[in-house]
Amino acid sequence: MQAEAHMLEGGFAEPVLEAQATFRAVMDAMARPARAVKTGSRAAPPAPLTPLAGAIACTLMDADTPVWLDPRLSGSEAVRVWLGFHTGVRFAAAPTDAAFALIGDASDMPPFDRFAQGTQEYPDRSATLILQLDSLEGGAPLTFRGSGIKGEATIAPHGLPADFAAQWGENTRRFPRGVDLVLTAGDRLIGLPRSARLVAREG
């Protein structure tokens, strides 16, 4: 009983205020793609779910939003119990069935086209993927253009799939269909909506 009780701890201390703050941070990140946004999350989920990913889950997910967990996260009973208790989510059996996906190991995640893409008539039926990364710095530079970006914006997150650039190019070409990404590390997040276009660099 004590172990089970421990799985249920670590939610928002002030649910309304903290959910509002986290929601604003996510919306700000999506409105200004490829720009890091700092948050003051105080969620404390069990590992390997990170505090920031847990806070985003508590903010965006509920019983009406099926969620897919990658093997790293789905293999933890504590994570599944914690998410179920604090969000009420139901877990999707496959990526295509999910409105959200929590990715604990982005370097080994399924291809973007394995997730719900939406339709031309209902592009909002696509998935949003929350990726836990080692760092938002130190990786290969990626430069983006598009709505919400003044000129160009360059980021270098560490821990993305090796073929991220090719996958993202295909994702952009499917617009208005396609997935949206929220990259997280520590207390910062970066939004990459499907409208953000990756700039090809020579050499």
N, C-alpha and C positions, 0 to 999 in steps of 0.2 A: 504493500500500500504506500509506503514512504517513497519507493522508487517511482511509482506511478504519479504520485503527487508532484515529485520533482519535475517530471516531464511536462506538467501543466503550468509551471512557473515561467516567468520571463516575458509576459505580455506587456503592453503599454501600461504605465502607472496611471496616466491620465489619457484614456483612450480617445476621447473626442479631440482634445488639443493636439496630441501627438499624431493622430491620424491626419488631421488637417495639415499640420506642418509637413508631414511626409508626402502627402498628396500634392501640396504646393511645390515641393522640391522636384517630384517626378514630372509634374506638368511644366515647370520651368525648364527642366532638362530636355523635354521633348519639344518645347517651343524654341529652344536655342540648341539645336543639335551640335554634337561634337564639342560641347563646353562642359567642363566638370562643375558640378553643383555639390556643395557641401551640405550635409544634413546633421542634425543633432539627435539621431535615433537613439532610443534607450530600450529597444526590444532586446531580449536576451534568450534567443532560442537555443536548443541543444545543438552542438556541433554534429555534422559539418555545415549546417545552415548558419550563415553569418548574421550578425545583428542587423545589418542594413537590409539584406534580403528578407529577413524575418519581418522587419518593420514594413517593407513594401508589401509583403504578403498580407499582413494584418490590415493594411490600408486598402488594397485593391481587390482582394479576394474574398468571396463569400460562397454561400451554398449554391448560388446561381452561376458560378464560374468554375467549370471543371479545370483542374490543374494537373499537369503532367510533371512528375519528378524524374530526373535522370537517375541512372543506377547508383551514383554516389549518394544521393539524397534518399532515394526510395529504399535503399538498403538499411536505413536507420529507422527502427521502430519509434524511437524517441522523437525524431523529426516529424514522422507521420502523425503521431499522437498529438504533438504540440500544434501542428498546423490545423488538425481537425478540431481541436479544442478552441483555439483562438480565432479561427476564421470560419469554421463550419464547412470548409470546402469538401467537395467530393473529388476523388482522384480519378483521372482519365487513364485508361489502359494503354492508350497509344497517343503519340504526339498529335496526330490529326484530329483527335477528339477534344483537344484542350483549348481553352480560351487563354490560359496562361501556362507557361512552363518555367520551372525553377531548375536552373542548370548549375550543379555543383562543380563539374569539371568541363569547362567550355572547350578545352583542347580536344576532347573526345566525344563531343555532342553529335547528335544526328544532323544531317544536312538541313538547311533552312527549309527546303522544299518538302520535307517530311512533316512539317507542321501545317496547321490550318492556314490556308492562304486567303480565305474570303472569296467572294465572287465579284464580277464586274458590277452587278446590281447591289450587292451588300459587302463591300470591302471591309466593313467593320467586323465581319465574322471571322477575321483572321486572328492569329495568336500573337501575344506579346511575350517575349522571352526575357527573363531576368537572369543574367549571367553573373556568376561569382568569379571574379578574376583575381590573380595574384596581385596585380597592381594596375593602375591606369597610366603608368609610365614604364619606359624601358623596353617596349616592344617595337615592332616595325612601324614606322610612321605611316599614317593613313590620313589623306587630305580629302575633305568633303566640301561640296557646294550644295546649294539648294535653299529652300524656304527656311527663314529663320537664321541663316548664316550670312554674315556680312562679308562678302568676298569669298574667302576660303577659311577653313578651320582645320588644323592638323592635330591629331591625337596619336598616341603610341601605346595603347593598352597591351599589357603582357598577359598571355594565356589564352588568346583567341585560337580558333582552329587554324591550322597551317594554310588552308585554302580559303581563308576568310575573304580576301579581295575578290576572288572569282565567284564565290557564293553570293557576296553582297551585290556584285554587278548583275547577276541573274535576278536577285531579289528586286532590285531597282527596276529592271526591265519589265517585271510583272505588274508594276504600278498601274492602277490603284490597288491591285492585289499585292500580297506579300506580307512578311512579318515585320514587326517593330522590335527593337532591342533596347534593353536597359542594362548597361554595363555597370557593375558595382565593384568596389574595392575599398576596404576601410570604411570611412564615413563619407565617401564621395560617390557620385553616380554620373553617368553620361548617357544621354538619350540619343538613339539613332532611329528615327522614324524612317519608314521605307522610302520617303521622298528625298532623303539625303543621298546625293550622288557622289560616289567615290571617284576622285580625279586620278586618272592614269598618269603615272610618272615614267619618263624615259630613263633607261639605264639601270 
